[in-house]
Amino acid sequence: MTSPPKKGTRTSTESRALDTYVKLLRASESVHAAAVRTLAGHNLTPSQFAVLEALYHVGPLCLSDLARKILKTGGNLTMVVSNLQKRGLVIRERGAQDRRYVSAAISDKGQRIMERAFPQHARRIVQLLGHLSPEEQKKLGKLCRKLGLAVAGFTQAQAPSPVRPSASSAVS
């Protein structure tokens, strides 16, 4: 039986992976923190903005598709959507035939907020990623996608398609 490596003794593979992981996390957290500051002026949390942004760009979605799209659990999403509904920013509706089916759509009030918030947020992201050249941004995007798909167990060819609204998810 082999004993664990002594503190401070790592393989080059382990050191490289850990170093890359720390850099990835720090960069992601720094960029995210700087990007979401624009949301405070609209009284939105990052999760609330993610829900509104998905509904704003994709259209009405069933809650399970919405949760998958914004990478949230069902329980967390239910709370976020409930809070947005209380503020009149989303409309939630149960299916007529299947009461378990719940869809969400952005309300007129939510649409007006996103018409102001999204362009500000997009400008901020462009500003933040402007620290990288266009080629570096493309390369980083490809590397992040490759890593994310591999960790999720997909190859590039198996990559899931983006969630799109279906006729059954439309809210009347």
GURO-553752 format. One record per residue: residue number from 1; residue in three letters; chain; x, y, z of N, C-alpha, C in turn. Coordinates in Angstrom, 1 decimal, always signed. Layout:
+-----+--------+--------+--------+--------+--------+--------+--------+--------+--------+--------+--------+
| num | residu | chaine |     nx |     ny |     nz |    cax |    cay |    caz |     cx |     cy |     cz |
+-----+--------+--------+--------+--------+--------+--------+--------+--------+--------+--------+--------+
| NUM |    Ala |      A |      X |      Y |      Z |      X |      Y |      Z |      X |      Y |      Z |
...
+-----+--------+--------+--------+--------+--------+--------+--------+--------+--------+--------+--------+
//
This chain:
+-----+--------+--------+--------+--------+--------+--------+--------+--------+--------+--------+--------+
| num | residu | chaine |     nx |     ny |     nz |    cax |    cay |    caz |     cx |     cy |     cz |
+-----+--------+--------+--------+--------+--------+--------+--------+--------+--------+--------+--------+
|   1 |    Met |      A |   +0.8 |   -1.2 |   +0.0 |   +0.0 |   +0.0 |   +0.0 |   +0.9 |   +1.2 |   +0.0 |
|   2 |    Thr |      A |   +0.5 |   +2.2 |   -0.9 |   +1.3 |   +3.4 |   -0.9 |   +0.7 |   +4.5 |   +0.0 |
|   3 |    Ser |      A |   +1.6 |   +5.2 |   +0.6 |   +1.2 |   +6.3 |   +1.4 |   +0.9 |   +7.5 |   +0.6 |
|   4 |    Pro |      A |   +0.1 |   +8.4 |   +1.1 |   -0.2 |   +9.7 |   +0.3 |   +1.1 |  +10.5 |   +0.2 |
|   5 |    Pro |      A |   +1.2 |  +11.3 |   -0.8 |   +2.4 |  +12.1 |   -1.0 |   +2.5 |  +13.1 |   +0.2 |
|   6 |    Lys |      A |   +3.8 |  +13.4 |   +0.5 |   +4.0 |  +14.3 |   +1.6 |   +3.6 |  +15.7 |   +1.2 |
|   7 |    Lys |      A |   +3.2 |  +16.5 |   +2.1 |   +2.8 |  +17.9 |   +1.9 |   +3.9 |  +18.6 |   +1.1 |
|   8 |    Gly |      A |   +3.5 |  +19.2 |   +0.0 |   +4.5 |  +20.0 |   -0.8 |   +5.1 |  +19.1 |   -1.9 |
|   9 |    Thr |      A |   +4.8 |  +17.8 |   -2.0 |   +5.4 |  +17.0 |   -3.1 |   +4.2 |  +16.6 |   -4.0 |
|  10 |    Arg |      A |   +4.2 |  +17.3 |   -5.1 |   +3.1 |  +17.0 |   -6.1 |   +3.8 |  +16.6 |   -7.4 |
|  11 |    Thr |      A |   +3.0 |  +15.9 |   -8.2 |   +3.5 |  +15.6 |   -9.5 |   +3.3 |  +16.8 |  -10.4 |
|  12 |    Ser |      A |   +4.0 |  +16.9 |  -11.5 |   +3.8 |  +18.1 |  -12.4 |   +2.4 |  +18.1 |  -12.9 |
|  13 |    Thr |      A |   +1.8 |  +17.0 |  -13.2 |   +0.4 |  +16.9 |  -13.6 |   -0.5 |  +17.5 |  -12.6 |
|  14 |    Glu |      A |   -0.4 |  +17.1 |  -11.3 |   -1.2 |  +17.6 |  -10.3 |   -1.0 |  +19.1 |  -10.1 |
|  15 |    Ser |      A |   +0.3 |  +19.5 |  -10.0 |   +0.6 |  +21.0 |   -9.8 |   +0.0 |  +21.8 |  -11.0 |
|  16 |    Arg |      A |   +0.1 |  +21.4 |  -12.2 |   -0.4 |  +22.1 |  -13.3 |   -2.0 |  +22.2 |  -13.3 |
|  17 |    Ala |      A |   -2.6 |  +21.0 |  -12.9 |   -4.1 |  +21.0 |  -12.9 |   -4.6 |  +21.9 |  -11.7 |
|  18 |    Leu |      A |   -4.0 |  +21.8 |  -10.6 |   -4.4 |  +22.7 |   -9.4 |   -4.1 |  +24.1 |   -9.7 |
|  19 |    Asp |      A |   -3.0 |  +24.5 |  -10.3 |   -2.7 |  +25.9 |  -10.7 |   -3.7 |  +26.4 |  -11.6 |
|  20 |    Thr |      A |   -4.1 |  +25.6 |  -12.7 |   -5.0 |  +26.0 |  -13.7 |   -6.4 |  +26.2 |  -13.0 |
|  21 |    Tyr |      A |   -6.8 |  +25.3 |  -12.2 |   -8.1 |  +25.3 |  -11.5 |   -8.2 |  +26.6 |  -10.7 |
|  22 |    Val |      A |   -7.2 |  +26.9 |   -9.9 |   -7.2 |  +28.1 |   -9.0 |   -7.4 |  +29.4 |   -9.9 |
|  23 |    Lys |      A |   -6.6 |  +29.4 |  -11.0 |   -6.7 |  +30.6 |  -11.9 |   -8.0 |  +30.7 |  -12.6 |
|  24 |    Leu |      A |   -8.6 |  +29.6 |  -13.0 |   -9.9 |  +29.5 |  -13.6 |  -11.0 |  +30.1 |  -12.6 |
|  25 |    Leu |      A |  -10.9 |  +29.6 |  -11.4 |  -11.9 |  +30.0 |  -10.4 |  -11.7 |  +31.5 |  -10.0 |
|  26 |    Arg |      A |  -10.5 |  +31.9 |   -9.8 |  -10.3 |  +33.3 |   -9.5 |  -10.7 |  +34.3 |  -10.6 |
|  27 |    Ala |      A |  -10.4 |  +33.9 |  -11.8 |  -10.8 |  +34.8 |  -13.0 |  -12.3 |  +34.8 |  -13.1 |
|  28 |    Ser |      A |  -12.9 |  +33.6 |  -13.0 |  -14.4 |  +33.5 |  -13.1 |  -15.1 |  +34.3 |  -12.0 |
|  29 |    Glu |      A |  -14.6 |  +34.2 |  -10.8 |  -15.2 |  +34.9 |   -9.7 |  -15.0 |  +36.4 |   -9.8 |
|  30 |    Ser |      A |  -13.8 |  +36.8 |  -10.3 |  -13.5 |  +38.3 |  -10.4 |  -14.4 |  +38.9 |  -11.5 |
|  31 |    Val |      A |  -14.5 |  +38.2 |  -12.7 |  -15.3 |  +38.7 |  -13.8 |  -16.8 |  +38.7 |  -13.4 |
|  32 |    His |      A |  -17.2 |  +37.7 |  -12.8 |  -18.7 |  +37.6 |  -12.4 |  -19.0 |  +38.7 |  -11.4 |
|  33 |    Ala |      A |  -18.2 |  +38.9 |  -10.4 |  -18.4 |  +39.9 |   -9.4 |  -18.5 |  +41.3 |  -10.0 |
|  34 |    Ala |      A |  -17.6 |  +41.6 |  -10.9 |  -17.6 |  +42.9 |  -11.6 |  -18.8 |  +43.0 |  -12.5 |
|  35 |    Ala |      A |  -19.2 |  +41.9 |  -13.2 |  -20.3 |  +42.0 |  -14.1 |  -21.6 |  +42.2 |  -13.5 |
|  36 |    Val |      A |  -21.8 |  +41.6 |  -12.3 |  -23.2 |  +41.6 |  -11.7 |  -23.4 |  +42.9 |  -10.9 |
|  37 |    Arg |      A |  -22.4 |  +43.7 |  -10.8 |  -22.6 |  +45.0 |  -10.1 |  -23.6 |  +45.9 |  -10.8 |
|  38 |    Thr |      A |  -23.7 |  +45.7 |  -12.1 |  -24.7 |  +46.5 |  -12.9 |  -26.1 |  +46.2 |  -12.5 |
|  39 |    Leu |      A |  -26.3 |  +45.0 |  -12.0 |  -27.7 |  +44.5 |  -11.7 |  -28.2 |  +45.1 |  -10.4 |
|  40 |    Ala |      A |  -27.4 |  +45.5 |   -9.5 |  -27.9 |  +46.1 |   -8.3 |  -28.7 |  +47.4 |   -8.5 |
|  41 |    Gly |      A |  -28.4 |  +48.1 |   -9.6 |  -29.2 |  +49.3 |   -9.9 |  -30.6 |  +49.0 |  -10.4 |
|  42 |    His |      A |  -30.8 |  +47.8 |  -10.7 |  -32.1 |  +47.3 |  -11.2 |  -32.8 |  +46.4 |  -10.1 |
|  43 |    Asn |      A |  -32.2 |  +46.4 |   -8.9 |  -32.7 |  +45.6 |   -7.8 |  -32.9 |  +44.1 |   -8.2 |
|  44 |    Leu |      A |  -31.9 |  +43.5 |   -8.9 |  -31.9 |  +42.2 |   -9.4 |  -30.7 |  +41.4 |   -8.8 |
|  45 |    Thr |      A |  -31.0 |  +40.2 |   -8.4 |  -29.9 |  +39.3 |   -8.0 |  -29.4 |  +38.6 |   -9.3 |
|  46 |    Pro |      A |  -28.2 |  +38.1 |   -9.3 |  -27.7 |  +37.4 |  -10.5 |  -28.6 |  +36.2 |  -11.0 |
|  47 |    Ser |      A |  -29.2 |  +35.5 |  -10.0 |  -30.2 |  +34.4 |  -10.4 |  -31.5 |  +35.0 |  -11.0 |
|  48 |    Gln |      A |  -31.9 |  +36.1 |  -10.5 |  -33.1 |  +36.8 |  -11.0 |  -32.9 |  +37.3 |  -12.4 |
|  49 |    Phe |      A |  -31.7 |  +37.9 |  -12.6 |  -31.3 |  +38.4 |  -13.9 |  -31.2 |  +37.2 |  -14.9 |
|  50 |    Ala |      A |  -30.6 |  +36.1 |  -14.5 |  -30.5 |  +34.9 |  -15.4 |  -31.8 |  +34.4 |  -15.9 |
|  51 |    Val |      A |  -32.8 |  +34.4 |  -14.9 |  -34.2 |  +34.0 |  -15.3 |  -34.8 |  +34.9 |  -16.3 |
|  52 |    Leu |      A |  -34.7 |  +36.2 |  -16.0 |  -35.3 |  +37.2 |  -16.9 |  -34.6 |  +37.3 |  -18.2 |
|  53 |    Glu |      A |  -33.3 |  +37.1 |  -18.2 |  -32.5 |  +37.1 |  -19.5 |  -32.9 |  +36.0 |  -20.3 |
|  54 |    Ala |      A |  -33.1 |  +34.8 |  -19.8 |  -33.5 |  +33.6 |  -20.6 |  -34.9 |  +33.8 |  -21.1 |
|  55 |    Leu |      A |  -35.8 |  +34.3 |  -20.3 |  -37.2 |  +34.5 |  -20.8 |  -37.2 |  +35.6 |  -21.8 |
|  56 |    Tyr |      A |  -36.4 |  +36.6 |  -21.6 |  -36.3 |  +37.8 |  -22.5 |  -35.9 |  +37.4 |  -23.9 |
|  57 |    His |      A |  -34.8 |  +36.5 |  -24.0 |  -34.2 |  +36.2 |  -25.2 |  -34.8 |  +34.9 |  -25.9 |
|  58 |    Val |      A |  -35.3 |  +33.9 |  -25.1 |  -35.8 |  +32.7 |  -25.6 |  -37.3 |  +32.6 |  -25.7 |
|  59 |    Gly |      A |  -37.9 |  +33.3 |  -24.7 |  -39.4 |  +33.3 |  -24.7 |  -39.8 |  +32.4 |  -23.5 |
|  60 |    Pro |      A |  -41.1 |  +32.1 |  -23.4 |  -41.7 |  +31.3 |  -22.4 |  -41.0 |  +29.9 |  -22.3 |
|  61 |    Leu |      A |  -40.8 |  +29.4 |  -21.1 |  -40.1 |  +28.1 |  -20.9 |  -40.8 |  +27.4 |  -19.8 |
|  62 |    Cys |      A |  -40.8 |  +26.0 |  -19.9 |  -41.3 |  +25.3 |  -18.7 |  -40.1 |  +25.4 |  -17.7 |
|  63 |    Leu |      A |  -40.5 |  +25.3 |  -16.4 |  -39.5 |  +25.5 |  -15.3 |  -38.3 |  +24.5 |  -15.4 |
|  64 |    Ser |      A |  -38.5 |  +23.3 |  -15.8 |  -37.4 |  +22.4 |  -15.9 |  -36.4 |  +22.8 |  -17.0 |
|  65 |    Asp |      A |  -36.9 |  +23.2 |  -18.1 |  -36.0 |  +23.7 |  -19.2 |  -35.3 |  +25.0 |  -18.7 |
|  66 |    Leu |      A |  -36.0 |  +25.9 |  -18.0 |  -35.4 |  +27.1 |  -17.5 |  -34.3 |  +26.8 |  -16.5 |
|  67 |    Ala |      A |  -34.6 |  +25.8 |  -15.6 |  -33.5 |  +25.4 |  -14.6 |  -32.3 |  +24.9 |  -15.3 |
|  68 |    Arg |      A |  -32.5 |  +24.1 |  -16.3 |  -31.4 |  +23.5 |  -17.1 |  -30.6 |  +24.6 |  -17.8 |
|  69 |    Lys |      A |  -31.3 |  +25.6 |  -18.4 |  -30.7 |  +26.6 |  -19.1 |  -29.8 |  +27.5 |  -18.3 |
|  70 |    Ile |      A |  -30.3 |  +27.8 |  -17.1 |  -29.5 |  +28.8 |  -16.2 |  -28.7 |  +28.0 |  -15.1 |
|  71 |    Leu |      A |  -28.7 |  +26.7 |  -15.2 |  -27.8 |  +25.9 |  -14.3 |  -28.2 |  +26.1 |  -12.8 |
|  72 |    Lys |      A |  -29.5 |  +26.0 |  -12.6 |  -30.0 |  +26.1 |  -11.2 |  -30.8 |  +24.8 |  -10.9 |
|  73 |    Thr |      A |  -30.9 |  +24.5 |   -9.6 |  -31.7 |  +23.4 |   -9.2 |  -33.2 |  +23.8 |   -9.2 |
|  74 |    Gly |      A |  -34.1 |  +22.8 |   -9.3 |  -35.5 |  +23.1 |   -9.4 |  -36.0 |  +23.9 |   -8.2 |
|  75 |    Gly |      A |  -35.5 |  +23.5 |   -7.0 |  -35.9 |  +24.2 |   -5.7 |  -35.5 |  +25.7 |   -5.7 |
|  76 |    Asn |      A |  -34.3 |  +25.9 |   -6.1 |  -33.7 |  +27.3 |   -6.2 |  -34.5 |  +28.1 |   -7.2 |
|  77 |    Leu |      A |  -34.8 |  +27.5 |   -8.3 |  -35.5 |  +28.2 |   -9.4 |  -36.9 |  +28.6 |   -9.0 |
|  78 |    Thr |      A |  -37.6 |  +27.7 |   -8.3 |  -38.9 |  +27.9 |   -7.8 |  -38.9 |  +29.2 |   -6.9 |
|  79 |    Met |      A |  -38.0 |  +29.3 |   -6.0 |  -37.9 |  +30.5 |   -5.2 |  -37.6 |  +31.7 |   -6.0 |
|  80 |    Val |      A |  -36.7 |  +31.7 |   -6.9 |  -36.4 |  +32.8 |   -7.7 |  -37.6 |  +33.3 |   -8.5 |
|  81 |    Val |      A |  -38.2 |  +32.3 |   -9.2 |  -39.4 |  +32.7 |  -10.0 |  -40.5 |  +33.2 |   -9.1 |
|  82 |    Ser |      A |  -40.7 |  +32.7 |   -7.9 |  -41.8 |  +33.2 |   -7.0 |  -41.5 |  +34.6 |   -6.6 |
|  83 |    Asn |      A |  -40.2 |  +34.9 |   -6.3 |  -39.9 |  +36.3 |   -6.0 |  -40.1 |  +37.3 |   -7.2 |
|  84 |    Leu |      A |  -39.7 |  +36.8 |   -8.4 |  -40.0 |  +37.6 |   -9.6 |  -41.5 |  +37.8 |   -9.8 |
|  85 |    Gln |      A |  -42.2 |  +36.8 |   -9.6 |  -43.7 |  +36.9 |   -9.8 |  -44.3 |  +37.9 |   -8.8 |
|  86 |    Lys |      A |  -43.8 |  +37.8 |   -7.6 |  -44.3 |  +38.8 |   -6.6 |  -44.1 |  +40.2 |   -7.0 |
|  87 |    Arg |      A |  -43.0 |  +40.4 |   -7.7 |  -42.6 |  +41.8 |   -8.1 |  -43.3 |  +42.1 |   -9.5 |
|  88 |    Gly |      A |  -44.0 |  +41.2 |  -10.0 |  -44.7 |  +41.4 |  -11.3 |  -43.8 |  +41.3 |  -12.5 |
|  89 |    Leu |      A |  -42.7 |  +40.7 |  -12.4 |  -41.7 |  +40.6 |  -13.5 |  -41.8 |  +39.4 |  -14.4 |
|  90 |    Val |      A |  -42.5 |  +38.3 |  -13.8 |  -42.7 |  +37.1 |  -14.6 |  -44.2 |  +36.7 |  -14.4 |
|  91 |    Ile |      A |  -44.7 |  +35.9 |  -15.3 |  -46.0 |  +35.3 |  -15.2 |  -45.7 |  +33.8 |  -15.2 |
|  92 |    Arg |      A |  -46.3 |  +33.1 |  -14.2 |  -46.2 |  +31.6 |  -14.1 |  -47.6 |  +31.0 |  -14.3 |
|  93 |    Glu |      A |  -47.6 |  +30.0 |  -15.1 |  -48.9 |  +29.3 |  -15.4 |  -48.8 |  +27.8 |  -15.4 |
|  94 |    Arg |      A |  -49.8 |  +27.2 |  -14.8 |  -49.8 |  +25.7 |  -14.8 |  -50.5 |  +25.2 |  -16.1 |
|  95 |    Gly |      A |  -50.1 |  +24.0 |  -16.5 |  -50.7 |  +23.4 |  -17.7 |  -52.2 |  +23.1 |  -17.5 |
|  96 |    Ala |      A |  -53.0 |  +23.2 |  -18.5 |  -54.4 |  +23.0 |  -18.4 |  -54.7 |  +21.5 |  -18.2 |
|  97 |    Gln |      A |  -54.0 |  +20.6 |  -19.0 |  -54.2 |  +19.2 |  -18.9 |  -53.4 |  +18.6 |  -17.8 |
|  98 |    Asp |      A |  -52.1 |  +19.0 |  -17.6 |  -51.2 |  +18.5 |  -16.6 |  -50.8 |  +19.6 |  -15.6 |
|  99 |    Arg |      A |  -51.4 |  +19.6 |  -14.4 |  -51.2 |  +20.7 |  -13.5 |  -49.7 |  +20.7 |  -12.9 |
| 100 |    Arg |      A |  -49.0 |  +19.5 |  -13.2 |  -47.6 |  +19.5 |  -12.8 |  -46.7 |  +20.3 |  -13.7 |
| 101 |    Tyr |      A |  -47.2 |  +20.6 |  -14.9 |  -46.4 |  +21.4 |  -15.9 |  -46.6 |  +22.9 |  -15.5 |
| 102 |    Val |      A |  -45.4 |  +23.5 |  -15.3 |  -45.5 |  +24.9 |  -15.0 |  -44.5 |  +25.6 |  -15.9 |
| 103 |    Ser |      A |  -45.0 |  +26.7 |  -16.5 |  -44.2 |  +27.5 |  -17.4 |  -44.1 |  +28.9 |  -16.9 |
| 104 |    Ala |      A |  -43.1 |  +29.6 |  -17.4 |  -42.9 |  +31.0 |  -17.0 |  -42.6 |  +31.8 |  -18.2 |
| 105 |    Ala |      A |  -43.1 |  +33.1 |  -18.2 |  -42.9 |  +34.0 |  -19.2 |  -42.6 |  +35.4 |  -18.6 |
| 106 |    Ile |      A |  -41.8 |  +36.2 |  -19.3 |  -41.5 |  +37.5 |  -18.8 |  -42.8 |  +38.4 |  -19.0 |
| 107 |    Ser |      A |  -43.1 |  +39.2 |  -18.0 |  -44.2 |  +40.1 |  -18.1 |  -43.8 |  +41.4 |  -18.8 |
| 108 |    Asp |      A |  -44.8 |  +42.3 |  -19.0 |  -44.4 |  +43.6 |  -19.7 |  -43.5 |  +44.4 |  -18.8 |
| 109 |    Lys |      A |  -43.7 |  +44.3 |  -17.5 |  -42.9 |  +45.1 |  -16.5 |  -41.4 |  +44.5 |  -16.6 |
| 110 |    Gly |      A |  -41.3 |  +43.1 |  -16.6 |  -40.0 |  +42.5 |  -16.7 |  -39.3 |  +42.8 |  -18.0 |
| 111 |    Gln |      A |  -40.1 |  +42.9 |  -19.1 |  -39.6 |  +43.3 |  -20.4 |  -39.0 |  +44.7 |  -20.3 |
| 112 |    Arg |      A |  -39.7 |  +45.6 |  -19.7 |  -39.2 |  +47.0 |  -19.6 |  -37.9 |  +47.1 |  -18.8 |
| 113 |    Ile |      A |  -37.8 |  +46.3 |  -17.7 |  -36.6 |  +46.3 |  -16.9 |  -35.4 |  +45.7 |  -17.8 |
| 114 |    Met |      A |  -35.7 |  +44.6 |  -18.5 |  -34.6 |  +44.0 |  -19.3 |  -34.2 |  +44.9 |  -20.4 |
| 115 |    Glu |      A |  -35.1 |  +45.7 |  -21.0 |  -34.7 |  +46.6 |  -22.0 |  -33.7 |  +47.6 |  -21.6 |
| 116 |    Arg |      A |  -33.7 |  +47.9 |  -20.2 |  -32.6 |  +48.8 |  -19.7 |  -31.4 |  +48.0 |  -19.1 |
| 117 |    Ala |      A |  -31.7 |  +46.9 |  -18.4 |  -30.7 |  +46.2 |  -17.7 |  -29.8 |  +45.4 |  -18.6 |
| 118 |    Phe |      A |  -30.4 |  +44.7 |  -19.6 |  -29.5 |  +43.9 |  -20.5 |  -28.5 |  +44.7 |  -21.2 |
| 119 |    Pro |      A |  -28.8 |  +45.8 |  -21.9 |  -27.7 |  +46.5 |  -22.6 |  -26.6 |  +47.0 |  -21.7 |
| 120 |    Gln |      A |  -26.9 |  +47.4 |  -20.5 |  -25.9 |  +47.8 |  -19.5 |  -25.0 |  +46.6 |  -19.1 |
| 121 |    His |      A |  -25.7 |  +45.5 |  -18.9 |  -24.9 |  +44.3 |  -18.5 |  -24.0 |  +43.8 |  -19.6 |
| 122 |    Ala |      A |  -24.6 |  +43.8 |  -20.8 |  -23.8 |  +43.4 |  -22.0 |  -22.6 |  +44.4 |  -22.2 |
| 123 |    Arg |      A |  -22.8 |  +45.7 |  -22.1 |  -21.7 |  +46.6 |  -22.2 |  -20.6 |  +46.3 |  -21.2 |
| 124 |    Arg |      A |  -21.0 |  +46.0 |  -20.0 |  -20.0 |  +45.7 |  -18.9 |  -19.2 |  +44.5 |  -19.2 |
| 125 |    Ile |      A |  -19.9 |  +43.4 |  -19.7 |  -19.2 |  +42.2 |  -20.1 |  -18.2 |  +42.5 |  -21.2 |
| 126 |    Val |      A |  -18.6 |  +43.3 |  -22.2 |  -17.7 |  +43.6 |  -23.3 |  -16.5 |  +44.3 |  -22.7 |
| 127 |    Gln |      A |  -16.7 |  +45.3 |  -21.8 |  -15.6 |  +46.0 |  -21.2 |  -14.7 |  +45.1 |  -20.4 |
| 128 |    Leu |      A |  -15.3 |  +44.2 |  -19.7 |  -14.4 |  +43.3 |  -18.9 |  -13.6 |  +42.3 |  -19.7 |
| 129 |    Leu |      A |  -14.3 |  +41.7 |  -20.7 |  -13.6 |  +40.8 |  -21.6 |  -12.7 |  +41.5 |  -22.6 |
| 130 |    Gly |      A |  -12.8 |  +42.8 |  -22.7 |  -11.9 |  +43.6 |  -23.5 |  -10.5 |  +43.5 |  -23.1 |
| 131 |    His |      A |  -10.2 |  +43.0 |  -21.9 |   -8.8 |  +42.8 |  -21.5 |   -8.2 |  +41.7 |  -22.3 |
| 132 |    Leu |      A |   -9.0 |  +40.9 |  -23.0 |   -8.5 |  +39.9 |  -23.9 |   -8.7 |  +40.3 |  -25.3 |
| 133 |    Ser |      A |   -7.8 |  +39.9 |  -26.2 |   -8.0 |  +40.2 |  -27.7 |   -9.2 |  +39.3 |  -28.2 |
| 134 |    Pro |      A |   -9.7 |  +39.7 |  -29.3 |  -10.8 |  +38.9 |  -29.9 |  -10.4 |  +37.4 |  -30.1 |
| 135 |    Glu |      A |   -9.2 |  +37.2 |  -30.5 |   -8.7 |  +35.8 |  -30.7 |   -8.6 |  +35.1 |  -29.3 |
| 136 |    Glu |      A |   -8.1 |  +35.8 |  -28.3 |   -8.1 |  +35.2 |  -26.9 |   -9.5 |  +34.9 |  -26.4 |
| 137 |    Gln |      A |  -10.4 |  +35.8 |  -26.7 |  -11.8 |  +35.5 |  -26.2 |  -12.4 |  +34.3 |  -26.9 |
| 138 |    Lys |      A |  -12.1 |  +34.1 |  -28.2 |  -12.6 |  +32.9 |  -28.9 |  -11.9 |  +31.7 |  -28.4 |
| 139 |    Lys |      A |  -10.6 |  +31.7 |  -28.1 |   -9.9 |  +30.6 |  -27.6 |  -10.4 |  +30.2 |  -26.2 |
| 140 |    Leu |      A |  -10.6 |  +31.2 |  -25.4 |  -11.1 |  +30.9 |  -24.0 |  -12.5 |  +30.3 |  -24.1 |
| 141 |    Gly |      A |  -13.3 |  +30.9 |  -24.9 |  -14.7 |  +30.3 |  -25.1 |  -14.6 |  +28.8 |  -25.5 |
| 142 |    Lys |      A |  -13.8 |  +28.5 |  -26.5 |  -13.7 |  +27.1 |  -26.9 |  -13.1 |  +26.2 |  -25.8 |
| 143 |    Leu |      A |  -12.1 |  +26.7 |  -25.1 |  -11.6 |  +25.9 |  -24.0 |  -12.6 |  +25.7 |  -22.9 |
| 144 |    Cys |      A |  -13.3 |  +26.7 |  -22.5 |  -14.3 |  +26.6 |  -21.5 |  -15.4 |  +25.6 |  -21.9 |
| 145 |    Arg |      A |  -15.9 |  +25.7 |  -23.2 |  -16.9 |  +24.8 |  -23.7 |  -16.4 |  +23.3 |  -23.7 |
| 146 |    Lys |      A |  -15.1 |  +23.1 |  -24.1 |  -14.5 |  +21.8 |  -24.2 |  -14.5 |  +21.2 |  -22.8 |
| 147 |    Leu |      A |  -14.0 |  +22.0 |  -21.8 |  -13.9 |  +21.5 |  -20.4 |  -15.3 |  +21.2 |  -19.8 |
| 148 |    Gly |      A |  -16.2 |  +22.1 |  -20.0 |  -17.5 |  +22.0 |  -19.5 |  -18.2 |  +20.7 |  -20.0 |
| 149 |    Leu |      A |  -18.1 |  +20.5 |  -21.3 |  -18.8 |  +19.3 |  -21.9 |  -18.1 |  +18.1 |  -21.4 |
| 150 |    Ala |      A |  -16.8 |  +18.0 |  -21.4 |  -16.1 |  +16.8 |  -20.9 |  -16.4 |  +16.5 |  -19.5 |
| 151 |    Val |      A |  -16.5 |  +17.5 |  -18.6 |  -16.8 |  +17.2 |  -17.2 |  -18.3 |  +16.7 |  -17.1 |
| 152 |    Ala |      A |  -19.1 |  +17.2 |  -18.0 |  -20.5 |  +16.8 |  -18.0 |  -20.7 |  +15.4 |  -18.7 |
| 153 |    Gly |      A |  -19.7 |  +14.9 |  -19.3 |  -19.7 |  +13.6 |  -19.9 |  -20.1 |  +13.6 |  -21.4 |
| 154 |    Phe |      A |  -20.0 |  +14.8 |  -22.0 |  -20.3 |  +14.9 |  -23.4 |  -19.0 |  +15.1 |  -24.3 |
| 155 |    Thr |      A |  -19.1 |  +14.7 |  -25.5 |  -18.1 |  +15.0 |  -26.5 |  -18.6 |  +16.3 |  -27.2 |
| 156 |    Gln |      A |  -17.8 |  +16.9 |  -28.0 |  -18.3 |  +18.1 |  -28.8 |  -19.5 |  +17.7 |  -29.7 |
| 157 |    Ala |      A |  -19.4 |  +16.5 |  -30.3 |  -20.5 |  +16.0 |  -31.2 |  -21.8 |  +15.7 |  -30.4 |
| 158 |    Gln |      A |  -21.6 |  +15.4 |  -29.1 |  -22.8 |  +15.1 |  -28.3 |  -23.4 |  +16.3 |  -27.6 |
| 159 |    Ala |      A |  -22.8 |  +17.4 |  -27.8 |  -23.2 |  +18.6 |  -27.0 |  -24.7 |  +18.8 |  -27.1 |
| 160 |    Pro |      A |  -25.3 |  +19.0 |  -26.0 |  -26.8 |  +19.3 |  -26.1 |  -27.1 |  +20.6 |  -26.8 |
| 161 |    Ser |      A |  -28.2 |  +20.6 |  -27.5 |  -28.5 |  +21.8 |  -28.2 |  -29.1 |  +22.8 |  -27.2 |
| 162 |    Pro |      A |  -29.0 |  +24.1 |  -27.5 |  -29.6 |  +25.1 |  -26.6 |  -31.1 |  +24.9 |  -26.4 |
| 163 |    Val |      A |  -31.6 |  +25.3 |  -25.2 |  -33.0 |  +25.2 |  -25.0 |  -33.8 |  +26.2 |  -25.8 |
| 164 |    Arg |      A |  -34.8 |  +25.8 |  -26.5 |  -35.6 |  +26.7 |  -27.3 |  -37.0 |  +26.5 |  -26.8 |
| 165 |    Pro |      A |  -37.8 |  +27.6 |  -27.0 |  -39.2 |  +27.5 |  -26.6 |  -39.9 |  +26.5 |  -27.5 |
| 166 |    Ser |      A |  -40.8 |  +25.8 |  -27.0 |  -41.6 |  +24.9 |  -27.8 |  -43.1 |  +25.4 |  -27.7 |
| 167 |    Ala |      A |  -43.9 |  +24.9 |  -28.7 |  -45.3 |  +25.3 |  -28.7 |  -46.0 |  +24.9 |  -27.4 |
| 168 |    Ser |      A |  -45.5 |  +23.8 |  -26.8 |  -46.2 |  +23.4 |  -25.5 |  -45.8 |  +24.3 |  -24.3 |
| 169 |    Ser |      A |  -44.7 |  +25.0 |  -24.5 |  -44.2 |  +25.8 |  -23.3 |  -44.7 |  +27.3 |  -23.4 |
| 170 |    Ala |      A |  -45.5 |  +27.6 |  -24.4 |  -45.9 |  +29.0 |  -24.5 |  -47.0 |  +29.3 |  -23.5 |
| 171 |    Val |      A |  -46.8 |  +30.5 |  -22.9 |  -47.8 |  +31.0 |  -21.9 |  -48.8 |  +31.9 |  -22.6 |
| 172 |    Ser |      A |  -50.1 |  +31.6 |  -22.4 |  -51.1 |  +32.5 |  -23.1 |  -51.3 |  +33.8 |  -22.3 |
+-----+--------+--------+--------+--------+--------+--------+--------+--------+--------+--------+--------+
//
